[in-house]
Amino acid sequence: MRKKILFSTILAGLLLWACSKDFTEKPATGALSDAALQNALGVDLKLTAAYSAMDGERISRQGEGVAAGGDNWWADVVSDDAHRGSTDGDNTALFQVETLDWQTGNSWFLGRWSALYGGVNRCNAVLDLINQIEEGDFTQQEGEAYFLRGYYNFELQKFYGNPPFISVENLVNTEFNQPNPGPIWAQIESDFQTAVANLGDDIVVGRANAWVAKAFLGKVYLYQGKYEQALPLFNDVINNGPYSLNEEFVNNFNLAGENASESMFAIQFAADDGRSFNGNGAGTLNYPGGGPLGTCCGFYQPTQDLANAYQTDGSGLPLLDSYAATDVANDYGITSEEPFTPHTGPLDPRIDYTIGRRGIDYNGFGINPGKEWIRATFADISGPYLPKKNMYQADEVDAQRGTGGWGSDWSGINYNVMRFADVLLMAAEAAVEQSSPNLPLALEYVNRVRNRAKNMTYVKTEDGSADAANYQIEPYASFDSQDFARKAIRFERRLELGMEGHRLFDLRRWGNAQETINTYIQNEADDFDQASYGSKFGTYQPKNDLFPIPVNAIDQSGGVLTQNPGY
C-alpha cells in the first residue's frame, strides 16, 4: 500500500510530550524526552504529529470521535445540502444537530472542539521545540507550524465564534484555561502572515507552502469582509501559483486525481491491508446503508433541495431564483421493485458526480437501484439520495477501501481542505464585493469553473452509449450588475462544492443562514409530502450562527470560558 505523509495514531502515541520542564533520564515508555527531540529529526516528528491531527485521530480525545475529522461533513447536515441520513433513531445526538435541538453537552460539538485544540497544542509544541534549539535553520518548519496553527484556529473560529487562543507560552506553562472574550481573527491572520513569510513555494505532498498559506490568508480576510485585502492574495495564487483545475471534475474525489493540480491542501488518507489507521475514520458512517459493497451506515445523504439546485433553464444556466419551485424527479416512497423514470429535464452534469440518484450509474458500480441501497425508511427525514464524492470508485476499491475497528470502512480517499476551484470562486466573490466591483474578473473566474464542468466527461448510461441524463451547462455571457454577480457566485459555490463541508459556513458568513435554512426545511417537508417532517425540526435562530461552546470545556476551565449567546 502507498504511504502518506500523515502518521497513524500509533505513531501519534509515540510523540506524547511532557509539558513540564522536569523529566527523568529514562523517559516513560512510548514517549520521547525533550532532550532527545532537540534536533532536526525531533522537529520533523513533532511537525508530522501536528499534521496528523487534521484527521481528528488522537489519544485521549473527548466527545464523538466521528465529529473530529476535518471534512466537516456533520456540519453540512445543518445546512440545506445534506441530511444526517440513516434512520431517525440512529445516533440521537446527530439527529439533534440536524433538527436544531442543540444542547451544550452534545458530544458532536465536543468532538470537533477537542480535536482542534489537540492540533493547536501540537503546533505550539513544534514552535516551543524550535525555540529550544540553538543551531540550525528551521524557517520552513516554523512556517508550517504557524500555518497549521492558523488552520486549526480558523476552524475553531468558524465553528464556535469565540474560542480561546492558546499560545506557545500557555502550552509551556500549562496555562490552558484561557478566557474567550471574542473572535481570534487577529491571531489567525498573524499566523498565516508568518507562514507566508517563512514558507517556500515548492509543492510537497501533504505539506503547506507559501501559495497555500496565501490562499488561506485570503480566505480569512474574506470571512471578515476584508475584500480589498483578500483579492490580491487570491489573484497572486491564481495567476502565479502552480495550481490549475483538473480536466475531470471527478478527479477531485478519486485515486486517479489524488494530489493533482487542483488539490492545494488535502488530508492525506490511506487504506492499508489490515486495520487502516491512516484511513478516514471520521467518515466511516457515510457510505450506503447496504449498497454494492454492503457498506455502513447510510449517513450523510444529499437533500432534495440540493438536487433541485442542479436544474438548468434550457440554455445551460442555473435557476437562481426559481430552482425550488420544481423538483428533480426522485423515488421517495417507491421501492426498488416498482418502476421509476429518472428526471428528464435539463441538469448541470455535476449533479451525478455529487448525488447518487436512482437510475444513474453509481461510481462505476452499476445503476443505482434506489431504496434497496437506502438505509432510511420512508418515515425518516433522510430522503432518497446517496453521497458520491466520498465513496470509492468501483475500479479503485482495492486501493481505497480500508477497515476500522468494528469492521467499518476507513476510506483512503483524500479530503481536499482547499482546491483550486474554491480559490477561483472566493476570488470572484472578493472581486464583486470590494468597494469598486470588478465584474469582468468575477465573470472570468466563475466561467473557468463552469467551463470545466461543461467540457468534462459526463456520467454515461450503463452501456456507455449515451449521457445518463439531459445534461446542459454553459458559461455566463455577462454579469450585468453586482447583485446578479453576487447571486451567481454564491449559487456556483453550492453547485461546485456541494457535499464537501462548506455550505453551512458560507451561509453563516453571508448572513442568510436563518432565512435559507428555515425556508429549506419547509420546502423539504413539502417535497416529501410527509406530515410529520417539519415538526421534527426546530427553527434556525441567530444563535445558531455559532455552535455552542461545549459545556464540558466550560466545566473543565473552572468557569473561565463563557458560553456563546443564546445557549
Salt bridges, closest charged atoms under 4 A:
ASP44 OD1 - ARG207 NH2 3.73
GLU57 OE1 - ARG61 NH1 3.43
ASP80 OD2 - ARG494 NH2 3.44
ASP80 OD1 - ARG503 NE 2.85
ASP81 OD1 - ARG494 NE 2.70
ASP88 OD2 - LYS536 NZ 2.62
ASP90 OD2 - ARG375 NH1 3.04
GLU98 OE2 - HIS83 ND1 2.77
GLU144 OE1 - ARG207 NH1 3.36
GLU155 OE1 - ARG112 NH2 3.08
GLU155 OE2 - LYS158 NZ 2.82
GLU189 OE2 - LYS226 NZ 2.74
ASP191 OD2 - ARG149 NE 2.74
ASP236 OD2 - LYS214 NZ 2.73
GLU258 OE1 - ARG2 NH1 2.61
GLU258 OE1 - LYS4 NZ 3.08
GLU262 OE2 - ARG419 NH1 2.75
GLU262 OE1 - ARG452 NH1 2.64
ASP305 OD2 - ARG494 NH2 2.87
ASP321 OD1 - LYS487 NZ 2.75
ASP331 OD2 - ARG358 NH1 3.92
ASP348 OD2 - ARG350 NH2 2.78
ASP352 OD1 - ARG357 NE 2.79
ASP409 OD2 - ARG401 NE 2.44
ASP422 OD1 - ARG493 NH1 2.81
GLU429 OE2 - ARG509 NH1 2.68
GLU433 OE2 - ARG486 NE 2.59
ASP467 OD1 - LYS460 NZ 2.68
GLU474 OE1 - LYS454 NZ 2.80
ASP483 OD1 - ARG486 NH1 2.99
GLU492 OE2 - ARG350 NH2 2.73
GLU492 OE1 - ARG450 NH1 2.84
GLU496 OE1 - ARG350 NH1 2.84
GLU496 OE2 - ARG419 NH1 2.76
GLU496 OE2 - ARG452 NH2 2.77
GLU500 OE2 - LYS389 NZ 2.69
GLU500 OE2 - ARG419 NH2 2.73
ASP506 OD2 - ARG493 NE 2.79
ASP506 OD1 - ARG509 NE 3.05
GLU524 OE2 - HIS83 NE2 2.90
